[in-house]
Amino acid sequence: MARSSDWTEAKFERFLSEGRGQGKKENYRPWLTVSDIPSRGRSTRIFSRIANRVVHLLTDSQLRYFYLLEWNHNENLIDLNEQYPLLGMESIIDQLDDPLLKRLKDRDTNLPHVMLTTFLVTAINEQGKEYQFARTIKDAAELGKKATIERLELQRLFWKSRKVDFGIVTPNEIPVQRSKNIEWVLPALNIEDYGLTKTEMINYAEQLIDIISTTDNPLNFVLTSFDRHMKVEVGTGLLVFRYLIASRRIRINMDIEIKLDKTPSEIGAIVQRSEGRGKKHVIGG
C-alpha cells in the first residue's frame, strides 16, 4: 500500500487507466511493480512459467513462496496474479464495524486505501474446473499489530464474499531449503538461455539418465566425466542434471540440500525414463 504522501487521486486514476490489477496470464498488470518502490532492495523481477510473463515480487519471502508455486506449475496451477488489488471493497461495507470502515480510506487525503493480496492463484481441480485461492505473505512480527490485523480482516472478508479461499503465510511456514533447491533447478528449463537446442538437451538428458541409473560414483564425478566424455563445455553435465530434476525426470527429496559429493542412491534419486526406455528406476533399489 502506498504511503499517504505518495498517494494522490491523479495517481490512483492513472493506475486504473493503466489497467493495473486487471488481465489474465501474460496480460495481467500488478498494482505495484518493482519500479514503483525503488527504495526496497529485496524486490525481484522474475519470469513465471505459470503466468508466462515477468512477475514483480517485493520481498524475499514473496520470492520463496513464488518458487513453491512455480514448482507446482505442471500439476494444476494455470495463472498467477501478484500484488493483486482489492478493488470494490464497497461490496462488503455492511459487514464492517467502525475500525474496519476507517481502514478503507486515508484519513489525511480521504482517498481509498488499496489493499493488496500478494498472490491470487488460479488452479484446476480434479474435476477439471477452475478455482482460485488467495495468499498474503506477512512477517510473523506484523501479525500482532492492530493495523495489520484489521487490514488482514478486510482481506479475509473481501475474499470470503467472492468465495475464494484466503490464507496468510509467514516466512516460518515457507520451507527455505525446498525454495532454494527449486531456485537452483528451475532456470535449467530455459534451455535457450544456455545456448542449447531442445534436441540437444533431450539427447544429453537420455544419456545422463542412463549413467545415473547405473552408477555408484558421486554426482560431481559423474557430471564432470559426462562433460569430458561428451566433449561439451564444462558445466553442461550439471546443467542437464538440474534440467532432469526440474522436469521431474529425476525425483529427489527437495527438502534436503542437494549435495553433489553424494551418489545418486545417497540422495534417494528416482529416475523417470522416457517412453520406450522402461519406467521408474530407484537408484540402489
Order of alpha helices (4+ residues) and beta strands (2+ residues): alpha-beta-beta-alpha-beta-alpha-beta-beta-alpha-beta-alpha-alpha-alpha-alpha-beta-beta-beta
